[in-house]
Amino acid sequence: MHKTCLTIFLVIALSFFSLERSQAQWVQTKGPYGGIVSCFALSGTNLFTGTEAGVFLSTDNGSHWTAVDSGLTNTNVSALTVIGTNLFAGTDGGIFLSANNGTSWTAVNSGLTWPTVWSFAVTLNASGDTTIFAGGAGVFRSINNGMSWIAGPRLPGVHAFAVSPDGAAGTNVYAGTAGGVFLSSDNGTSWDTVNTGLTNTYILSLAVSPNSSGGAKIFAGTSGAGVFSSTDNGTSWTAINTGLGSPYVTALAVSPNPAGGTYLFAGTQARGGVFLSTDDGATWLPADSGLTTRGDVYSFAICPNGSGNTNIYAGTYGGGVFLSTDYGTSWKAVNTGITETSVTAFAILPNGEGSTKLFASSGAGVFLSNDNGTTWTGVNSGITNPDVLSLAVLGTNLFAGTNGDGVYLSTNNGATWTGINSGLTKPFYSTDVSALVIRDTEIFAVTGGVFRSINNGASWTEIDSGIANGSDITSLTVSGTNLFAGAYPGPLHGRGGVYLSTNNGTSWTDSGIIISPDVGVFALAVSGTNLFAGTAEGIFLSTNNGTNWIQANTGLTGRTIHAFALSDNNLFAGTDEGVYLSTNNGTSWTAVNNGLTNTSVIAVKVNGPYLLAGTSGEGAWKRPLLEMVTAVHLPSNELPATYVLSQNYPNPFNPTTTISFSLPARSIVSLKIFDILGREVSTIVSGELQAGNYKGQWNAINKSSGVYFYRLTAGNFVDTKKLMVIK
């Protein structure tokens, strides 16, 4: 009887194996696309952009971008400029030079006594000599192509430069600072304040529009008072804000228009977007159709497109680069390859064909990958605020929680979205949805309070009776019939800690202050009877539904915990210092960060044989689970001679057992568990392993008692053994 059953099992099981090749460490998934774009530079047909993750190059008008930052030891790039074949980058760590289109960089900081550089300008005198200006906490000049720098006056934060003719065959250099506009008419030797008429002297941006008489109109964008213009070299300024929807003007640019005149573009903050003036700033109109970002525009580039027209690029906060080919009438995202964005959440949705669709949320919206992160596509049609904080899946429905616009629903894999916010309101907290949690057919939304929907989000009911006034709920997890909510001391002087509901959120009871009322809970996870809380003081464990807590921080150097993920009995924590793993219910933790260049991890999730990590600033990463939880590599002189699958121990067991196997050579390996009918119930290993001895654990806590089989396939080697669960 057993022999017959085993034969059937082997035949059926063959159809279940689908092996994926393992990587040697964390690998960036090449997306999602977007991020903070601070500046541009154009060199021939090469377009460069500076971001918080370094410099990217496009040779096809922004359709594709490639990172070019070898040698760039500080990748927070705020300024770029081009002189001949030399490209300069201003960073938080000084100035870098590339003479080969960004292929390699060298620091050029001799004489630069202040390392933070926010702006550049270049002047050319009558003799053909070049002066480079670098602005930060003062002005520095170089007259030898950046090889050394001469310190100028300590101006109060130089955010922008502009260079214009002075109307008398000379050149004026303007510096926009936190203390107003400064003018130098002697190539930076001396500077004078020119602020008359400026009602706000915090200058974020400058632009110049030359006139027909050899002079120029100067424009200054301020932090709070809009745009000002000067027609007398800065001697006096006039506000020009009619129609300007935001007074925070972070970018200004002048573009030729088809009729031979000029257009003036203003990029703004506070969700203002782009504004266009066709009359030198006398009036403004919104010009941001298709600009699907928060509306914060940091930079512009005006570039000929090679066909006699002009491309206008906008660098945004969180949304990456957008392109307009019709002078701002419409915009489209051109971010492919720019992987500098913060990933806040993941969601996995079956595609109906045996595999899954991977979704990631970010400040640039929701992105979809059908190939495990190799390529990504933005899927945001209908989402008016793409600052997405959370994701959840219920059946074939995908939900997205945003920063300010509540919850959106997609029933077609993100192709289109609809807002579903009826009843989703709470005083003081607006509709910032920091977490979405699914239990059976219920959806819970965390907005500072807790809301529940039993009809796919069509309507919401507030369920936070008993939660202290002012306690800002930030996280939620479910364990059977229990709901746990993590609280942060909010604006009304509430307290941090954990609340418990045993009646589906109808009422809540205080389940314990972790350390003090000032310590908030950012993440929660349940593993068996263990409740874990992630705080700014590390991880805490309760074995009695939050009545008592103990610290569980051994080996944990990253003390701010943002997220948890579970894989069988393995617990992963995303922290401000990377990803940590505990295989013993939090008794100890081990860093698993090999290859992870950005260790600010704000989201973690298991996706089949991979662990996904969402970082603050460098997109999504993935790593095979088997590298972190099964491998025990041996020196080459101790490698096994043959393939071996050992009997599990203990056996019988409840609820965990260890399965050991040996590989004499590098192999594609599959280790899976099947029930007596040949149905796959768990995957322990799926990927490529080096030669060595390995151990994998199976946790059968949710499986019924009985006989199961485990099968190892490695190259041409196949072996199957029986194990037994007894409860």
Secondary structure, DSSP 8 states (H G I E B T S, - for coil): -HHHHHHHHHHHHGGG-------SS-EE-S---BB-EEEEEEETTEEEEEETTEEEEESSTTSS-EE--TT-S---EEEEEEETTEEEEEETTEEEEESSTTSS-EE--TT--S--EEEEEEEE-TTS-EEEEEEESSEEEESSTTSS-EE----S-EEEEEEEE-SSS-EEEEEEETTEEEEESSTTS--EE--TT-S---EEEEEEEE-TTS-EEEEEEEBSS-EEEESSTTSS-EE--TT-S-SBEEEEEEEE-TTSSEEEEEEETTTTEEEEESSTTSS-EE--TT--S-S-EEEEEEEE-SSSSEEEEEEESSB-EEEESSTTS--EE--TT-B--BEEEEEEEE-SSSSEEEEEEETTEEEEESSTTSS-EE--TT-S---EEEEEEETTEEEEEEBSS-EEEESSTTSS-EE--TT---TTTTTB--EEEEETTEEEEESBSEEEESSTTSS-EE--TTS-TTEEEEEEEEETTEEEEEEEE-TTS---EEEEESSTTSS-EE---SS-TT--EEEEEEETTEEEEEETTEEEEESSTTSS-EE--TT-----EEEEEEETTEEEEEETTEEEEESSTTS--EE--TT-S---EEEEEEETTEEEEEEBSS-EEEEEHHHHHTEE---GGG--SS-EE---BSSSBSSEEEEEEEESS-EEEEEEEEETTS-EEEEEEEEEE-SEEEEEEEE-TTS-SEEEEEEEEETTEEEEEEEEE--
